[in-house]
Amino acid sequence: MSLVRWDPWREMESFVDRYNRALGERQEGGQDVIRKGDWSPRVDITETEDEFAIKAEIPEVNKEDVKVTVENGILMLHGERKQEKEEKGKTYHRIERHYGAFNRSFTLPETVDQEKVKASFKDGVLSIKLRKTKGVKPKAIDVKIEE
């Protein structure tokens, strides 16, 4: 008997494949099923003394397909990555990138001036600047640890 290294991802893919077959979603010619689905762009969030900055990766999304809103202390990003149209003579062997609508939301701290949120979009990166209000600085409190 030989030892085989356990790969949890392969086991998960196998489970999903069995589940899809049970639902009747076929895989023709050994290809993955192509479907739209919700996805979330990856973000980096940084803070300086004057502002917070959020950078979201949304490649192959047009600026017109992205919406940024602030409501009741929540920053929301909405958009959609559209899938390429099927072309004759073009065979997809694997599609791992996600297509369809995306939504991300972030609760803003009270120190953010919600009226001065700015967003820009360049090279597939959405950059959002969140200015802090002047005069309101978070205060650190020392807590004594008792035995």
C-alpha positions in Angstrom: 0.0 0.0 0.0 1.4 3.4 -1.0 0.9 6.6 0.9 -0.9 9.4 -0.8 -0.6 13.0 0.3 -4.0 14.4 1.3 -5.0 17.5 -0.7 -8.0 19.2 0.9 -8.5 21.4 -2.2 -8.7 18.4 -4.5 -11.2 16.8 -2.1 -13.3 20.0 -2.1 -13.3 20.2 -5.9 -14.4 16.6 -6.1 -17.2 17.4 -3.6 -18.3 20.4 -5.7 -18.2 18.3 -8.9 -20.4 15.6 -7.3 -22.8 18.2 -6.0 -23.1 19.9 -9.4 -23.8 16.5 -11.1 -26.5 15.8 -8.5 -28.1 19.1 -9.4 -27.9 18.2 -13.1 -25.2 20.7 -14.2 -23.3 18.8 -16.8 -19.7 19.3 -17.7 -19.4 18.8 -21.5 -16.2 17.5 -22.9 -14.5 17.6 -19.5 -14.7 21.4 -19.3 -15.7 23.3 -16.2 -19.2 24.7 -16.0 -19.2 28.4 -17.0 -21.5 30.5 -14.8 -21.8 33.9 -13.4 -21.5 34.3 -9.6 -21.0 36.9 -6.9 -17.4 37.7 -6.1 -15.6 40.3 -4.0 -12.6 42.3 -5.1 -9.6 42.2 -2.9 -8.8 45.4 -1.0 -5.9 47.1 0.8 -6.8 49.5 3.6 -4.2 51.9 5.0 -4.4 54.8 7.5 -2.3 57.9 7.9 -2.8 60.8 10.4 -5.1 62.6 8.0 -7.0 59.9 6.1 -7.9 56.3 5.4 -7.2 54.9 1.9 -8.8 51.9 0.3 -7.5 50.3 -2.9 -9.7 47.7 -4.6 -8.5 45.4 -7.4 -11.2 45.2 -10.1 -9.4 44.4 -13.4 -11.4 44.3 -16.6 -14.2 46.3 -15.1 -15.1 49.6 -16.7 -15.3 52.8 -14.7 -19.0 53.1 -15.7 -19.7 49.7 -14.2 -18.6 50.8 -10.7 -20.6 52.7 -8.1 -19.3 54.0 -4.7 -21.8 55.2 -2.1 -21.7 56.3 1.5 -24.8 55.9 3.6 -25.3 55.9 7.3 -21.7 55.4 8.0 -21.3 52.5 5.5 -19.0 52.7 2.4 -20.4 50.5 -0.3 -18.7 49.4 -3.5 -20.9 47.9 -6.3 -20.1 46.8 -9.8 -20.0 44.1 -12.4 -17.4 42.3 -14.4 -19.0 41.2 -17.6 -18.0 37.9 -19.2 -16.7 37.7 -22.7 -19.2 36.6 -25.4 -18.7 33.1 -26.7 -16.9 33.1 -30.0 -17.0 30.4 -32.7 -13.7 28.5 -32.8 -12.8 29.5 -29.3 -12.8 26.7 -26.7 -12.5 27.5 -23.0 -10.6 24.8 -21.1 -10.8 26.4 -17.7 -12.3 29.6 -16.3 -11.2 30.5 -12.8 -11.9 34.2 -12.7 -15.2 35.3 -11.4 -17.8 37.3 -13.4 -20.9 39.0 -12.4 -21.9 41.5 -9.8 -19.7 42.4 -6.8 -20.5 44.1 -3.5 -18.2 45.2 -0.7 -19.2 47.3 2.3 -17.1 48.8 5.1 -18.3 50.4 8.3 -16.6 53.8 8.6 -15.2 55.1 11.9 -16.7 58.2 13.4 -13.5 60.1 12.6 -14.2 60.0 8.8 -15.8 63.0 7.2 -18.4 61.4 5.0 -18.9 64.5 2.9 -15.2 64.4 1.7 -14.9 60.9 0.3 -13.1 60.9 -3.0 -12.7 58.0 -5.5 -10.5 57.5 -8.6 -10.1 54.6 -11.0 -7.0 53.8 -13.0 -5.5 50.6 -14.4 -8.1 48.3 -12.8 -7.6 49.8 -9.3 -10.3 51.7 -7.5 -8.7 54.1 -5.0 -10.9 55.7 -2.3 -9.7 58.5 0.0 -11.5 59.0 3.3 -10.5 62.2 5.0 -10.6 62.3 8.8 -12.5 65.1 10.6 -10.3 67.7 12.2 -10.2 68.0 15.9 -11.5 64.5 16.6 -8.6 62.2 17.5 -9.0 58.8 18.9 -7.6 58.6 22.4 -5.8 55.7 23.9 -6.6 54.6 27.4 -4.2 52.6 29.5 -5.9 49.7 31.2 -4.2 48.2 34.3 -4.1 44.5 34.5 -4.9 43.1 38.0 -3.9 39.8 39.3 
